[in-house]
Amino acid sequence: MPRISFSPDSQQEFSLGLNRNELKKQPGEILDLAENIAQSKKCKLVICIDEFQNIAFFEDTLAFQKKLRSHWQTHQSVSYCLYDSKRPMLTDVFTSPSLPFYKFGDLLFLSRITINFWVPVIAERFRSTGKGISDSEAEKIAVMAEGHSYYVQQLAQLVWLRTGNDVTSGIIEEPMDGLVLQMSLLFQGITENLTTPQVNFLKLLIDGETRHTTRANIDKYQLGSSANVIRINKSLIEKEIIDEQPGGLIILDPVYSTWFRYYYFI
């Protein structure tokens, strides 16, 4: 049964909990809790669960997934939004015919936020704190971070911290360089775990080559064979270093890409 406790002392503690032993006896009550609440309140609920692919690491995961789906698929008043940034693992959960969540719902891949969206957002955030930034400088921040949500916000904050009244020319490059150097040890560790052909393939992407399996590029970047290029491609996607976007393959981490271009390959 659920437990609610409240402490009226100076600490003003309030906690919610579930009895683990009772939970093991009646797991279905927990799995149907949101549906029962929605029906009793005559409303619709959306349950959002991040890092959902970690379900693959649960103890006796297939049995749990089967139980979870058997309950969720009967719910009429609750929708489930299951998401994560690790696309290969999450995709496998929903597209493998041998897994319980096969074709459980619609599978959507979200692209990066476009640069023209970031410009007014960055400019407004600066203005709201009494600092000025031109649209061109706001665009520069978004472009340097390649529209990557985490890095756009981090780079914008670093620029903001270095800004007096207005962002001046050249102020953006310094925090970007600092961000690259800050991450360099992590990037070095990632790169040391790659094979030479994998590193060469990343060089091919950084050079802007799109014809990955031509004999000229295979020889130039020492990739072995067209079959080996396909294996490299697949391996780097599984490692979440690159991804396939509508415009072609990209290096997922833009700061890693910058580190490669201006530090590793120099």
C-alpha positions as CSV (number, residue, x, y, z in Angstrom):
1,M,0.0,0.0,0.0
2,P,1.2,3.6,-0.6
3,R,2.6,5.4,2.4
4,I,2.3,9.2,3.1
5,S,4.3,10.7,6.0
6,F,4.5,14.3,7.2
7,S,6.7,15.7,9.9
8,P,5.3,18.9,11.5
9,D,8.6,19.8,13.1
10,S,11.0,22.5,11.9
11,Q,12.3,20.3,9.1
12,Q,8.8,20.1,7.5
13,E,9.4,16.8,5.8
14,F,6.9,15.3,3.5
15,S,7.4,12.0,1.8
16,L,5.6,9.4,-0.4
17,G,6.6,5.8,-0.6
18,L,5.5,2.3,-1.5
19,N,5.9,-0.8,0.6
20,R,8.4,-3.0,-1.4
21,N,7.0,-6.3,-0.1
22,E,3.4,-5.3,-0.9
23,L,4.6,-4.1,-4.3
24,K,6.0,-7.5,-5.1
25,K,2.7,-9.1,-4.1
26,Q,0.5,-6.8,-6.3
27,P,2.7,-5.3,-9.1
28,G,-0.4,-4.9,-11.3
29,E,-1.8,-2.3,-9.0
30,I,1.2,-0.1,-9.6
31,L,1.2,-0.7,-13.4
32,D,-2.5,0.3,-13.5
33,L,-2.3,3.2,-11.0
34,A,-2.2,5.9,-13.6
35,E,-5.1,4.4,-15.5
36,N,-7.2,4.1,-12.4
37,I,-6.5,7.7,-11.4
38,A,-7.3,9.0,-14.8
39,Q,-10.6,7.1,-14.9
40,S,-11.6,8.2,-11.3
41,K,-10.8,11.8,-12.2
42,K,-12.4,11.6,-15.6
43,C,-9.3,13.0,-17.3
44,K,-6.6,12.0,-19.7
45,L,-3.0,11.6,-18.6
46,V,0.3,11.4,-20.4
47,I,3.2,9.6,-18.6
48,C,6.7,10.6,-19.8
49,I,9.5,8.1,-19.1
50,D,13.1,9.1,-19.9
51,E,16.0,6.6,-20.3
52,F,13.4,3.9,-21.2
53,Q,16.0,1.8,-23.0
54,N,17.4,0.9,-19.6
55,I,14.5,-1.5,-19.2
56,A,16.8,-3.9,-21.2
57,F,19.1,-4.1,-18.1
58,F,16.4,-5.0,-15.6
59,E,16.5,-8.4,-13.9
60,D,14.4,-10.9,-15.9
61,T,13.8,-8.0,-18.4
62,L,11.7,-10.0,-20.9
63,A,9.2,-11.1,-18.2
64,F,8.9,-7.5,-16.9
65,Q,8.5,-6.1,-20.4
66,K,5.7,-8.6,-21.1
67,K,3.9,-7.7,-17.9
68,L,4.3,-4.0,-18.6
69,R,2.9,-4.2,-22.1
70,S,0.0,-6.5,-21.0
71,H,-1.2,-3.8,-18.7
72,W,-0.4,-0.7,-20.7
73,Q,-2.0,-1.9,-23.9
74,T,-5.4,-2.1,-22.1
75,H,-5.2,1.5,-20.8
76,Q,-7.7,3.9,-22.5
77,S,-7.1,7.1,-20.5
78,V,-3.3,7.2,-20.3
79,S,-0.8,7.7,-23.1
80,Y,2.9,6.8,-22.6
81,C,5.7,8.9,-24.1
82,L,8.9,6.8,-23.9
83,Y,12.1,8.5,-24.9
84,D,15.9,8.6,-24.8
85,S,18.8,10.1,-26.7
86,K,20.4,6.6,-27.2
87,R,18.6,5.9,-30.5
88,P,20.1,2.4,-31.4
89,M,19.2,0.8,-28.1
90,L,15.7,2.5,-27.9
91,T,15.0,1.6,-31.5
92,D,15.9,-2.1,-30.8
93,V,13.3,-2.2,-28.0
94,F,10.5,-1.2,-30.3
95,T,11.6,-2.8,-33.6
96,S,12.8,-6.2,-32.7
97,P,10.1,-8.8,-33.4
98,S,11.5,-10.9,-30.5
99,L,10.9,-8.2,-27.8
100,P,7.5,-7.5,-26.1
101,F,7.4,-3.8,-27.1
102,Y,7.6,-4.6,-30.8
103,K,5.4,-2.1,-32.6
104,F,3.9,-0.9,-29.3
105,G,3.3,2.6,-30.7
106,D,4.5,5.3,-33.1
107,L,8.3,5.7,-33.3
108,L,9.4,9.3,-33.8
109,F,12.9,10.6,-34.4
110,L,13.4,14.2,-33.5
111,S,15.9,16.3,-35.4
112,R,18.0,19.1,-33.8
113,I,16.4,22.4,-33.2
114,T,17.0,24.7,-36.2
115,I,19.3,27.6,-36.0
116,N,16.6,30.2,-36.8
117,F,14.7,29.1,-33.8
118,W,17.7,29.5,-31.5
119,V,18.4,33.1,-32.5
120,P,15.4,34.9,-30.9
121,V,15.6,32.6,-27.9
122,I,19.2,33.5,-27.2
123,A,18.6,37.2,-27.9
124,E,15.6,37.3,-25.6
125,R,17.5,35.6,-22.7
126,F,20.3,38.1,-23.0
127,R,17.9,41.1,-23.1
128,S,15.9,39.8,-20.1
129,T,19.1,40.1,-18.0
130,G,20.0,43.6,-19.2
131,K,22.6,42.5,-21.7
132,G,22.6,43.0,-25.5
133,I,23.4,40.6,-28.3
134,S,22.8,41.0,-32.0
135,D,21.0,38.5,-34.1
136,S,24.2,37.7,-36.0
137,E,26.1,37.0,-32.7
138,A,23.2,34.9,-31.4
139,E,23.2,33.0,-34.7
140,K,27.0,32.5,-34.4
141,I,26.5,30.8,-31.0
142,A,23.9,28.4,-32.4
143,V,26.0,27.7,-35.5
144,M,29.2,26.9,-33.6
145,A,27.2,24.5,-31.4
146,E,25.5,23.1,-34.5
147,G,22.1,23.5,-32.9
148,H,22.9,20.9,-30.2
149,S,20.6,21.9,-27.3
150,Y,23.0,21.2,-24.5
151,Y,26.0,23.0,-26.2
152,V,24.0,25.9,-27.4
153,Q,22.8,26.6,-23.8
154,Q,26.3,26.0,-22.4
155,L,28.1,28.2,-24.9
156,A,25.4,30.9,-24.5
157,Q,25.9,30.9,-20.8
158,L,29.7,31.1,-21.1
159,V,29.4,34.1,-23.5
160,W,26.9,35.7,-21.1
161,L,29.3,35.4,-18.2
162,R,32.0,37.2,-20.3
163,T,29.7,39.9,-21.4
164,G,29.5,43.4,-19.8
165,N,26.7,45.3,-21.5
166,D,26.8,43.9,-25.0
167,V,28.4,41.0,-26.8
168,T,31.4,42.3,-28.7
169,S,33.1,40.8,-31.8
170,G,35.3,37.9,-31.0
171,I,33.9,37.2,-27.5
172,I,32.3,33.9,-28.6
173,E,35.5,32.2,-29.9
174,E,37.2,32.3,-26.5
175,P,34.5,30.3,-24.5
176,M,34.2,27.8,-27.4
177,D,37.9,27.2,-27.3
178,G,37.7,26.7,-23.5
179,L,34.8,24.3,-23.9
180,V,36.7,22.2,-26.4
181,L,39.8,22.1,-24.2
182,Q,37.7,21.3,-21.1
183,M,36.3,18.2,-22.9
184,S,39.6,17.2,-24.5
185,L,40.6,14.5,-22.0
186,L,37.2,12.8,-22.4
187,F,37.5,13.0,-26.2
188,Q,41.0,11.6,-26.1
189,G,39.7,8.6,-24.1
190,I,36.9,8.0,-26.6
191,T,39.2,8.2,-29.5
192,E,41.8,5.9,-28.0
193,N,39.1,3.2,-28.0
194,L,38.5,3.5,-31.7
195,T,40.3,1.6,-34.4
196,T,42.5,3.4,-37.0
197,P,39.9,2.8,-39.8
198,Q,37.2,4.2,-37.5
199,V,39.2,7.4,-36.8
200,N,40.0,7.6,-40.6
201,F,36.2,7.4,-41.3
202,L,35.6,10.3,-38.9
203,K,38.3,12.3,-40.8
204,L,36.4,11.5,-44.0
205,L,33.2,13.0,-42.5
206,I,35.0,16.1,-41.1
207,D,36.4,16.7,-44.6
208,G,32.8,16.8,-45.9
209,E,33.0,13.7,-48.1
210,T,29.6,12.2,-48.8
211,R,30.7,9.3,-51.2
212,H,32.0,7.0,-48.5
213,T,32.4,3.8,-50.5
214,T,34.2,5.1,-53.6
215,R,37.5,3.5,-54.4
216,A,39.2,6.9,-54.3
217,N,38.0,7.7,-50.8
218,I,38.6,4.2,-49.5
219,D,42.2,4.4,-50.7
220,K,42.7,8.0,-49.5
221,Y,41.4,7.3,-46.0
222,Q,42.7,3.8,-45.8
223,L,39.3,2.2,-45.1
224,G,40.1,-1.2,-46.6
225,S,37.0,-2.1,-48.6
226,S,33.4,-0.9,-49.2
227,A,32.2,-3.8,-46.9
228,N,34.5,-2.6,-44.2
229,V,33.1,1.0,-44.6
230,I,29.7,-0.4,-43.9
231,R,30.9,-2.2,-40.8
232,I,32.6,1.0,-39.6
233,N,29.5,3.0,-40.2
234,K,27.4,0.6,-38.2
235,S,29.9,0.3,-35.4
236,L,30.2,4.1,-34.9
237,I,26.4,4.5,-34.9
238,E,26.1,1.8,-32.2
239,K,28.8,3.6,-30.2
240,E,26.6,6.8,-30.6
241,I,29.5,8.7,-32.2
242,I,27.8,9.3,-35.5
243,D,24.2,9.3,-36.6
244,E,22.3,9.2,-39.9
245,Q,20.3,12.3,-40.5
246,P,18.2,13.3,-43.5
247,G,21.2,15.3,-44.9
248,G,23.6,12.4,-44.3
249,L,25.9,11.1,-41.6
250,I,26.9,13.5,-38.8
251,I,29.2,13.4,-35.8
252,L,26.7,13.6,-32.9
253,D,28.8,15.7,-30.5
254,P,29.6,19.0,-32.2
255,V,32.3,19.8,-29.7
256,Y,33.9,16.4,-30.4
257,S,33.8,17.3,-34.1
258,T,35.5,20.6,-33.4
259,W,38.2,18.9,-31.3
260,F,38.9,16.5,-34.1
261,R,39.1,19.2,-36.7
262,Y,41.2,21.8,-34.9
263,Y,43.2,19.7,-32.3
264,Y,43.4,16.0,-33.2
265,F,44.1,16.1,-36.9
266,I,46.4,19.2,-36.8
